[in-house]
Amino acid sequence: MNTIDVNSLLSQMRRMSAQVHPPESALKAAPVAAQSDFSALLRESISAVGQSQLKAGRMAASFERGDPGADLGRTMIAVQKADLSLRTMVEVRNKMVDAYKEIMNMPV
């Protein structure tokens, strides 16, 4: 079974989230130095995965309809990115469930 580094996964999720949603500091004139908690990061990551799934679905449907400007290469890349982000999210979920089970089995 493959071992997955949780810190590496979290950094990948942050990069994917930043690609889908630009940081708020880029949208505002004054940068905000707010520390995000784990639940907010997880919520944003799940949202980013959902957005990438929607984008890939729209691109695939556009290509299937034969819309002008629908490119097979970009469509396939979007579908692969969406698949990879979903797989990453599933692995993070699995690791979180394993960690929860391990904590629950610890003697008090």
VENWO-V110741 format. One record per residue. N is the residue number from 1. RES is the residue in three letters. SS is DSSP state (helix for helix, strand for strand, loop for the rest). Layout:
# VENWO-V110741
N;RES;SS  N;RES;SS
This chain:
# VENWO-V110741
1;MET;loop  2;ASN;loop  3;THR;loop  4;ILE;loop  5;ASP;loop  6;VAL;helix  7;ASN;helix  8;SER;helix  9;LEU;helix  10;LEU;helix  11;SER;helix  12;GLN;helix  13;MET;helix  14;ARG;helix  15;ARG;helix  16;MET;helix  17;SER;helix  18;ALA;helix  19;GLN;helix  20;VAL;helix  21;HIS;loop  22;PRO;loop  23;PRO;loop  24;GLU;helix  25;SER;helix  26;ALA;helix  27;LEU;helix  28;LYS;loop  29;ALA;loop  30;ALA;loop  31;PRO;loop  32;VAL;loop  33;ALA;loop  34;ALA;loop  35;GLN;loop  36;SER;loop  37;ASP;loop  38;PHE;helix  39;SER;helix  40;ALA;helix  41;LEU;helix  42;LEU;helix  43;ARG;helix  44;GLU;helix  45;SER;helix  46;ILE;helix  47;SER;helix  48;ALA;helix  49;VAL;helix  50;GLY;helix  51;GLN;helix  52;SER;helix  53;GLN;helix  54;LEU;helix  55;LYS;helix  56;ALA;helix  57;GLY;helix  58;ARG;helix  59;MET;helix  60;ALA;helix  61;ALA;helix  62;SER;helix  63;PHE;helix  64;GLU;helix  65;ARG;helix  66;GLY;loop  67;ASP;loop  68;PRO;loop  69;GLY;loop  70;ALA;loop  71;ASP;loop  72;LEU;helix  73;GLY;helix  74;ARG;helix  75;THR;helix  76;MET;helix  77;ILE;helix  78;ALA;helix  79;VAL;helix  80;GLN;helix  81;LYS;helix  82;ALA;helix  83;ASP;helix  84;LEU;helix  85;SER;helix  86;LEU;helix  87;ARG;helix  88;THR;helix  89;MET;helix  90;VAL;helix  91;GLU;helix  92;VAL;helix  93;ARG;helix  94;ASN;helix  95;LYS;helix  96;MET;helix  97;VAL;helix  98;ASP;helix  99;ALA;helix  100;TYR;helix  101;LYS;helix  102;GLU;helix  103;ILE;helix  104;MET;helix  105;ASN;loop  106;MET;loop  107;PRO;loop  108;VAL;loop
